[in-house]
Amino acid sequence: MITRLWYIRVVQPQTWQLTGLSRDGVFLVENGKVSDPVTNFRWNESPTEVLQRTTKLSEPIRVTGDETGSQMAPALITTDFNFTSVSDAV
């Protein structure tokens, strides 16, 4: 479970491939329950592809980003999210 993304950058504009880091809130979920905190990860994904693999969405809630300010966004459950490496980010 990822509760916070640090930043998001465009890698490939034509395919809308993005990259970013998780930060301050990555947890292992086992049998439907949070079991342990885990390290931060770098990820590369296309939001279009993530939405195609999304199995559940919550009602939108107000979230605040470091770079984007306040906005409305749902939590989502998706499969096969592409983490590319472990990050030293805190």
WOVENRA-V148243 format. One record per backbone hydrogen bond with DSSP energy under -1.0 kcal/mol. CO is the residue of the C=O (numbers start at 1). NH is the residue of the N-H. E is the energy in kcal/mol with one decimal. If there is no record, write none. Layout:
CO | NH | E
CO | NH | E
This chain:
1 | 27 | -2.9
4 | 23 | -2.2
9 | 19 | -2.6
12 | 17 | -2.0
17 | 11 | -3.1
17 | 12 | -1.8
18 | 45 | -2.1
19 | 9 | -2.8
20 | 43 | -2.3
21 | 6 | -3.2
25 | 3 | -3.2
26 | 38 | -2.7
28 | 35 | -3.2
28 | 36 | -1.0
30 | 33 | -1.8
33 | 30 | -2.7
36 | 28 | -3.5
40 | 87 | -2.6
41 | 22 | -2.2
42 | 84 | -2.3
42 | 85 | -1.1
43 | 20 | -1.6
45 | 18 | -3.4
46 | 50 | -2.5
47 | 51 | -2.6
48 | 52 | -1.5
49 | 53 | -1.3
53 | 79 | -1.0
56 | 77 | -2.4
61 | 73 | -2.4
63 | 71 | -2.6
65 | 69 | -1.3
69 | 65 | -2.6
71 | 63 | -3.2
73 | 61 | -2.5
75 | 58 | -2.4
77 | 55 | -3.1
77 | 56 | -1.3
81 | 83 | -1.1
82 | 44 | -2.0
85 | 42 | -2.7
